[in-house]
Amino acid sequence: MSPRMRKASDRTFSSLKIRNYRLYFVGQLVSVSGTWIQWVAQTSLIVYTLHKGGVVLGIATGLQFLPMFVGGMWGGIVADRYDKRTTLIWTQALQAVLAAVFGALVLTHVIQVWQIYLLAFLFGVVTVVDMPARQAFVSEMVGSAEVPNAVALNSAMFNSGRLAGPALAAILIKVFHGTGPAFLFNAASFAAVIIALWLMRPDELQRAPIAPRARGQLREGLAFMRKSQVLKDTLFVITIVATFGFNFTIVLPLMAKTNFHGGVGIYGLLSSIMAIGAIGGGLVVAGRKTPTMRYLIATGLAFGAAELIAAYMPSIALEAILLIPVGATSMMFLATANSTLQLSSPAIMRGRVMAVYSLLFVGGTAVGGPAAGWVSQTFGPRMGLAFGAVLSLLASGALWIRARNERVGRRGGATVVPITETSAMGDIAGDTPAPAAR
């Protein structure tokens, strides 16, 4: 390997030199694979076993993300108020229990649609706390300088699980003639994250200051974000793209069945191929030092264009080829957006900022999921995919005209004075310096 290639490789994988993050990365890789196995199993259960259509699939997906849409900001307060490592151990354990219950209901042949709805909703309730805590915990493991690299590697890791998960799900469903064991596999996979968190060295974590319990913390977070133009613009484009452009778990299985006359195997193939592109996109971003607004908006435009073309591919082969750039640009967009938010927020506020990100990215599916299901069932899955692509292009294009030269990391005059026991509401002031992360 040449010195130049070695330097590029070291930069791309620099966060993995940190022991705590390395443990987390491996544990999450196992768990994410289990999560994608359950996604495929749940979709197969609804579409191919219970023979329900896009509306039921969309409602189940929407219910899983509805709690984040309603209560996401309170999850961010929990992430800022309590030790994130301990919080994550509890959330992973709760999700393992829910997956085990799901598997037991399927294996005993008593599963009904209302039970799927209930379990999807309960998974969403846990996610309200789990997702912002996970997002904010990244900076505690690696430090601010490595946040862009770690976020991009997380994206690559997520999609490695997304690559392996559907293939493993198809094998499990075929070998055991049903979806029950797939849910139990996911339940067991959460142990990998719990063990990784347990084995971490707490003294090597760069812990953010704990926000004390006080009134007004939700308003404090919202007031800070209103003062930062970079945060507002990033959250705007995430809202549109994530809500309407990222409904692949709904549209792809319907395309596999309706347009390509296949089953769970075709859906798994398309998901896995898209994940290959996403892994590549994550690694590309991991090699970049810092995010920029210009790069964020450009990846949003590229994603919308690739998704729009993919919506009208006439064959499985051409669809698979187009899903590679769709996957790559989607992860380049998400990793850049995530890093932009984290680097533009002080440590004590990061949980709340990432909760809004989680609310918009995940909670938006509570709106976009049923909408994509309805459009796909009424006008066809191709139109469901094209609908999200066009909205993604419009949002990214509008931001390119106005905000492409904004600088990431600048808080646009927004700083925060943490709430104390004697201050019910932290001050937001343009000329007060932000406290240094401890």
C-alpha positions as CSV (number, residue, x, y, z in Angstrom):
1,M,0.0,0.0,0.0
2,S,1.4,3.4,-1.0
3,P,1.9,6.1,1.7
4,R,-0.9,8.1,0.2
5,M,-3.4,5.2,0.3
6,R,-2.3,4.3,3.8
7,K,-2.9,7.9,4.9
8,A,-6.4,7.9,3.3
9,S,-7.2,4.5,5.0
10,D,-6.0,5.8,8.4
11,R,-8.2,8.9,8.0
12,T,-11.3,6.8,6.9
13,F,-11.1,4.5,9.9
14,S,-9.5,6.8,12.5
15,S,-12.3,6.5,15.0
16,L,-11.8,2.7,15.2
17,K,-8.5,3.3,17.0
18,I,-10.5,4.3,20.1
19,R,-11.3,1.3,22.2
20,N,-14.7,2.4,23.5
21,Y,-15.9,3.2,20.0
22,R,-14.5,0.0,18.6
23,L,-16.5,-2.0,21.1
24,Y,-19.6,0.0,20.3
25,F,-19.1,-0.4,16.5
26,V,-18.9,-4.2,16.7
27,G,-21.9,-4.5,19.0
28,Q,-24.0,-2.2,16.9
29,L,-23.1,-4.1,13.7
30,V,-24.6,-7.3,15.2
31,S,-27.6,-5.5,16.6
32,V,-28.3,-3.6,13.4
33,S,-28.2,-6.8,11.4
34,G,-30.9,-8.1,13.8
35,T,-32.9,-5.0,13.4
36,W,-33.0,-5.4,9.6
37,I,-33.9,-9.1,10.0
38,Q,-36.9,-8.0,12.0
39,W,-37.8,-5.3,9.5
40,V,-37.9,-7.9,6.7
41,A,-39.7,-10.4,8.9
42,Q,-42.4,-7.8,9.8
43,T,-42.8,-6.8,6.2
44,S,-43.0,-10.4,5.1
45,L,-45.5,-11.2,7.9
46,I,-47.8,-8.3,6.8
47,V,-47.5,-8.5,3.0
48,Y,-46.9,-12.2,2.3
49,T,-48.3,-14.1,5.3
50,L,-51.3,-12.0,6.4
51,H,-51.8,-10.8,2.8
52,K,-52.3,-7.2,3.8
53,G,-51.5,-4.2,1.5
54,G,-49.6,-0.9,1.6
55,V,-52.1,0.8,4.0
56,V,-51.5,-1.8,6.8
57,L,-47.8,-1.7,6.2
58,G,-47.7,2.1,6.2
59,I,-49.8,2.3,9.4
60,A,-47.5,-0.2,11.2
61,T,-44.5,1.8,10.1
62,G,-46.1,5.0,11.0
63,L,-47.1,3.8,14.5
64,Q,-43.5,2.7,15.1
65,F,-42.3,6.3,14.4
66,L,-45.3,8.2,15.9
67,P,-43.9,8.3,19.5
68,M,-40.8,10.1,18.2
69,F,-43.0,12.5,16.2
70,V,-45.0,13.4,19.4
71,G,-42.4,13.1,22.2
72,G,-39.0,13.2,20.6
73,M,-37.9,16.4,22.3
74,W,-38.5,14.9,25.7
75,G,-36.3,12.0,24.7
76,G,-33.6,14.6,24.1
77,I,-34.1,16.0,27.6
78,V,-33.6,12.5,29.1
79,A,-30.4,12.1,27.0
80,D,-29.0,15.4,28.3
81,R,-30.2,14.7,31.9
82,Y,-28.9,11.2,32.5
83,D,-25.7,9.2,31.8
84,K,-26.0,8.1,28.2
85,R,-24.2,4.8,28.6
86,T,-26.5,3.6,31.3
87,T,-29.6,4.9,29.4
88,L,-28.6,2.9,26.4
89,I,-28.2,-0.3,28.3
90,W,-31.8,0.0,29.5
91,T,-33.2,0.9,26.1
92,Q,-31.4,-2.0,24.4
93,A,-32.8,-4.4,27.0
94,L,-36.3,-3.2,26.6
95,Q,-36.1,-3.6,22.8
96,A,-34.9,-7.2,23.3
97,V,-37.9,-8.0,25.4
98,L,-40.3,-6.5,22.8
99,A,-38.7,-8.5,20.0
100,A,-38.9,-11.7,22.0
101,V,-42.7,-11.1,22.6
102,F,-43.2,-10.4,18.9
103,G,-41.4,-13.7,18.1
104,A,-43.4,-15.7,20.7
105,L,-46.7,-14.4,19.2
106,V,-45.8,-15.4,15.7
107,L,-44.5,-18.8,16.7
108,T,-47.7,-19.6,18.7
109,H,-49.8,-18.5,15.6
110,V,-51.8,-16.0,17.6
111,I,-50.4,-12.8,16.0
112,Q,-53.0,-10.3,14.7
113,V,-52.8,-7.0,13.0
114,W,-53.6,-5.0,16.2
115,Q,-50.8,-6.8,18.0
116,I,-48.4,-5.8,15.3
117,Y,-49.6,-2.2,15.6
118,L,-49.2,-2.3,19.4
119,L,-45.7,-3.7,19.3
120,A,-44.6,-1.3,16.6
121,F,-45.8,1.6,18.8
122,L,-44.0,0.2,21.9
123,F,-40.8,-0.1,19.9
124,G,-41.3,3.6,18.9
125,V,-41.7,4.6,22.6
126,V,-38.3,3.1,23.5
127,T,-36.8,4.8,20.4
128,V,-37.8,8.2,21.7
129,V,-35.1,7.9,24.3
130,D,-32.7,5.5,22.6
131,M,-32.1,7.4,19.3
132,P,-31.0,10.8,20.7
133,A,-29.0,9.1,23.4
134,R,-27.1,7.0,20.8
135,Q,-26.6,10.0,18.5
136,A,-25.2,12.2,21.3
137,F,-23.1,9.4,22.8
138,V,-20.9,9.3,19.7
139,S,-19.1,12.5,20.6
140,E,-18.6,11.2,24.2
141,M,-16.8,8.1,22.8
142,V,-14.6,9.8,20.2
143,G,-14.5,13.6,20.9
144,S,-15.6,16.5,18.7
145,A,-12.6,16.2,16.3
146,E,-13.6,12.6,15.3
147,V,-17.4,13.2,15.1
148,P,-17.6,13.4,11.3
149,N,-15.6,10.3,10.9
150,A,-17.5,8.3,13.6
151,V,-20.9,9.4,12.2
152,A,-19.9,8.3,8.7
153,L,-18.5,5.0,10.0
154,N,-21.8,4.5,11.9
155,S,-23.6,5.0,8.6
156,A,-21.4,2.4,6.9
157,M,-21.9,0.0,9.8
158,F,-25.7,0.5,9.7
159,N,-25.8,-0.4,6.1
160,S,-23.4,-3.4,6.5
161,G,-26.1,-4.7,8.9
162,R,-28.7,-3.6,6.3
163,L,-26.8,-5.7,3.7
164,A,-26.5,-8.8,5.9
165,G,-29.9,-8.5,7.6
166,P,-32.2,-9.1,4.6
167,A,-30.1,-12.0,3.3
168,L,-30.1,-13.6,6.8
169,A,-33.9,-12.9,7.1
170,A,-34.6,-14.7,3.8
171,I,-32.6,-17.7,5.0
172,L,-34.3,-17.8,8.4
173,I,-37.7,-17.5,6.9
174,K,-37.1,-20.2,4.3
175,V,-35.3,-22.6,6.7
176,F,-37.9,-22.3,9.5
177,H,-40.9,-21.9,7.2
178,G,-42.0,-18.7,9.0
179,T,-41.0,-15.4,10.4
180,G,-41.0,-16.2,14.2
181,P,-37.3,-17.2,14.5
182,A,-36.3,-14.0,12.8
183,F,-37.8,-11.9,15.6
184,L,-36.1,-14.1,18.2
185,F,-32.8,-13.6,16.4
186,N,-33.2,-9.8,16.7
187,A,-34.0,-10.2,20.4
188,A,-30.7,-12.0,21.0
189,S,-28.8,-9.5,18.9
190,F,-29.4,-6.7,21.4
191,A,-27.1,-8.6,23.8
192,A,-24.1,-7.6,21.6
193,V,-24.7,-3.9,22.3
194,I,-25.4,-4.4,26.0
195,I,-22.1,-6.3,26.4
196,A,-20.2,-3.7,24.4
197,L,-21.5,-0.9,26.6
198,W,-20.8,-2.9,29.7
199,L,-17.1,-3.5,28.7
200,M,-16.4,0.2,28.0
201,R,-13.9,2.1,30.1
202,P,-16.0,5.0,31.6
203,D,-12.9,7.0,32.5
204,E,-12.0,7.2,28.8
205,L,-15.4,8.7,27.8
206,Q,-15.5,12.5,27.1
207,R,-18.8,13.0,29.0
208,A,-20.9,16.0,28.2
209,P,-22.1,18.1,31.2
210,I,-25.3,16.7,32.7
211,A,-28.2,19.1,32.4
212,P,-29.7,19.3,35.9
213,R,-33.4,18.7,36.3
214,A,-35.2,22.1,35.9
215,R,-38.2,23.7,34.3
216,G,-37.9,25.2,30.8
217,Q,-35.3,22.8,29.3
218,L,-37.5,22.0,26.3
219,R,-38.0,25.7,25.6
220,E,-34.3,26.3,26.1
221,G,-33.4,23.8,23.4
222,L,-35.9,25.2,20.9
223,A,-34.8,28.7,21.6
224,F,-31.2,27.8,20.9
225,M,-32.1,26.1,17.6
226,R,-34.2,29.1,16.5
227,K,-31.1,31.3,16.9
228,S,-28.9,29.1,14.6
229,Q,-29.5,29.5,10.9
230,V,-27.3,26.5,10.1
231,L,-29.4,24.3,12.5
232,K,-32.7,25.6,11.0
233,D,-31.6,25.0,7.4
234,T,-30.2,21.5,8.1
235,L,-33.3,20.5,10.0
236,F,-35.6,21.8,7.2
237,V,-34.0,19.7,4.5
238,I,-33.9,16.6,6.8
239,T,-37.6,17.1,7.4
240,I,-38.6,16.9,3.8
241,V,-36.1,14.3,2.6
242,A,-36.6,12.0,5.5
243,T,-40.4,12.3,5.7
244,F,-41.0,11.7,2.0
245,G,-37.9,10.4,0.4
246,F,-36.8,7.7,2.8
247,N,-39.8,5.3,2.7
248,F,-37.9,2.4,1.1
249,T,-39.2,-0.2,3.7
250,I,-42.7,0.5,2.4
251,V,-42.2,1.1,-1.3
252,L,-39.6,-1.5,-2.2
253,P,-41.5,-4.6,-0.9
254,L,-44.6,-3.3,-2.8
255,M,-42.5,-2.8,-6.0
256,A,-41.0,-6.3,-5.6
257,K,-44.5,-7.7,-5.4
258,T,-46.5,-5.5,-7.8
259,N,-44.0,-4.4,-10.5
260,F,-41.5,-7.3,-10.5
261,H,-43.9,-10.1,-9.5
262,G,-41.6,-11.4,-6.7
263,G,-41.7,-12.0,-3.0
264,V,-39.5,-11.5,0.0
265,G,-36.4,-12.7,-1.9
266,I,-36.6,-9.9,-4.5
267,Y,-37.2,-7.4,-1.7
268,G,-34.2,-8.7,0.2
269,L,-32.1,-8.5,-2.9
270,L,-33.1,-4.9,-3.7
271,S,-32.5,-3.9,0.0
272,S,-29.1,-5.5,0.1
273,I,-27.9,-3.9,-3.2
274,M,-29.1,-0.5,-2.0
275,A,-27.1,-1.2,1.2
276,I,-23.9,-1.8,-0.8
277,G,-24.2,1.7,-2.2
278,A,-24.9,3.1,1.2
279,I,-21.8,1.5,2.6
280,G,-19.7,3.1,-0.1
281,G,-21.3,6.4,0.5
282,G,-20.6,6.2,4.2
283,L,-17.0,5.4,3.6
284,V,-16.7,8.4,1.2
285,V,-17.9,10.7,3.9
286,A,-15.7,9.1,6.5
287,G,-12.7,10.2,4.5
288,R,-13.8,13.9,4.6
289,K,-12.5,16.1,7.5
290,T,-15.4,18.4,8.0
291,P,-19.0,18.8,6.6
292,T,-20.1,21.8,4.6
293,M,-23.6,23.1,3.7
294,R,-22.7,23.0,0.0
295,Y,-21.8,19.3,0.3
296,L,-25.0,18.5,2.3
297,I,-27.3,20.2,-0.2
298,A,-25.5,18.6,-3.2
299,T,-25.9,15.1,-1.8
300,G,-29.6,15.9,-1.2
301,L,-30.0,16.9,-4.9
302,A,-28.1,13.8,-6.1
303,F,-30.2,11.6,-3.9
304,G,-33.5,13.0,-5.2
305,A,-32.3,12.7,-8.8
306,A,-31.2,9.1,-8.4
307,E,-34.4,8.1,-6.6
308,L,-36.5,9.7,-9.4
309,I,-34.7,7.7,-12.1
310,A,-34.9,4.5,-10.0
311,A,-38.7,4.9,-9.7
312,Y,-39.1,4.1,-13.4
313,M,-36.6,1.4,-14.1
314,P,-38.4,-1.3,-16.1
315,S,-36.5,-4.4,-14.9
316,I,-35.1,-5.8,-11.7
317,A,-31.6,-5.6,-13.0
318,L,-31.9,-1.9,-13.9
319,E,-33.7,-1.2,-10.6
320,A,-30.8,-2.9,-8.7
321,I,-28.2,-0.8,-10.6
322,L,-29.9,2.5,-9.8
323,L,-30.4,1.6,-6.1
324,I,-26.6,1.7,-5.7
325,P,-26.4,5.5,-6.2
326,V,-29.6,5.9,-4.3
327,G,-28.1,4.1,-1.3
328,A,-24.8,6.0,-1.6
329,T,-26.2,9.5,-1.8
330,S,-28.8,8.8,0.9
331,M,-26.0,7.9,3.4
332,M,-23.8,10.7,2.3
333,F,-26.7,13.1,2.9
334,L,-27.6,11.6,6.3
335,A,-24.0,11.4,7.6
336,T,-23.3,15.0,6.6
337,A,-26.5,16.2,8.2
338,N,-25.8,14.4,11.4
339,S,-22.2,15.8,11.7
340,T,-23.4,19.3,10.8
341,L,-25.9,19.2,13.7
342,Q,-23.5,17.8,16.2
343,L,-20.6,20.2,15.4
344,S,-23.0,23.2,15.5
345,S,-24.3,22.4,19.0
346,P,-22.6,22.7,22.4
347,A,-22.2,19.5,24.4
348,I,-24.8,20.3,27.0
349,M,-27.4,20.9,24.3
350,R,-26.5,18.1,22.0
351,G,-29.1,15.6,23.3
352,R,-31.9,18.0,22.6
353,V,-30.6,19.0,19.1
354,M,-30.2,15.3,18.2
355,A,-33.6,14.6,19.5
356,V,-35.1,17.1,17.0
357,Y,-33.0,15.3,14.3
358,S,-34.4,12.0,15.4
359,L,-37.9,13.4,15.6
360,L,-37.7,14.7,12.1
361,F,-35.8,11.8,10.6
362,V,-37.7,9.0,12.3
363,G,-40.9,10.7,13.5
364,G,-41.5,12.1,10.0
365,T,-42.1,8.6,8.9
366,A,-45.3,8.7,11.0
367,V,-46.6,11.1,8.3
368,G,-44.5,9.9,5.3
369,G,-45.1,6.2,5.9
370,P,-48.9,6.1,5.6
371,A,-48.6,8.7,2.8
372,A,-46.2,6.6,0.8
373,G,-48.3,3.5,1.5
374,W,-51.5,5.3,0.2
375,V,-49.8,6.7,-2.9
376,S,-48.3,3.3,-3.7
377,Q,-51.5,1.5,-3.2
378,T,-53.6,4.0,-5.1
379,F,-51.3,5.1,-8.0
380,G,-48.7,2.3,-7.9
381,P,-45.3,1.8,-6.0
382,R,-43.4,3.7,-8.8
383,M,-45.4,6.8,-8.1
384,G,-44.8,6.3,-4.3
385,L,-41.0,6.4,-5.0
386,A,-41.2,9.3,-7.4
387,F,-43.3,11.4,-5.1
388,G,-40.6,11.4,-2.4
389,A,-37.9,12.0,-5.0
390,V,-39.5,15.2,-6.4
391,L,-40.1,16.7,-2.9
392,S,-36.4,15.9,-2.0
393,L,-35.3,17.7,-5.1
394,L,-37.4,20.8,-4.4
395,A,-36.3,21.1,-0.8
396,S,-32.6,20.7,-1.6
397,G,-32.9,23.0,-4.6
398,A,-34.5,25.7,-2.5
399,L,-31.7,25.5,0.1
400,W,-29.0,25.5,-2.6
401,I,-30.3,28.9,-3.8
402,R,-30.3,30.4,-0.3
403,A,-27.9,28.6,2.0
404,R,-25.1,26.8,0.2
405,N,-22.5,29.2,1.5
406,E,-23.3,28.9,5.3
407,R,-20.5,27.7,7.5
408,V,-20.9,24.6,9.6
409,G,-20.0,24.9,13.2
410,R,-21.1,28.6,13.5
411,R,-24.0,29.0,15.8
412,G,-25.4,32.0,14.1
413,G,-25.4,34.1,17.2
414,A,-27.0,31.3,19.3
415,T,-25.2,30.4,22.6
416,V,-26.5,28.7,25.7
417,V,-26.0,29.3,29.4
418,P,-26.9,26.0,31.1
419,I,-29.9,25.9,33.5
420,T,-28.8,25.9,37.1
421,E,-30.7,25.3,40.3
422,T,-31.2,29.1,40.6
423,S,-32.1,29.7,37.0
424,A,-35.4,28.2,35.8
425,M,-34.6,29.1,32.2
426,G,-31.2,29.3,30.6
427,D,-30.3,32.5,28.7
428,I,-30.0,32.5,25.0
429,A,-27.8,35.5,24.0
430,G,-25.8,36.4,21.0
431,D,-22.9,38.0,23.0
432,T,-22.6,35.4,25.8
433,P,-19.9,32.8,25.2
434,A,-20.9,29.2,25.2
435,P,-19.5,27.1,28.0
436,A,-16.7,24.9,27.1
437,A,-17.4,21.2,27.0
438,R,-16.0,19.4,30.1
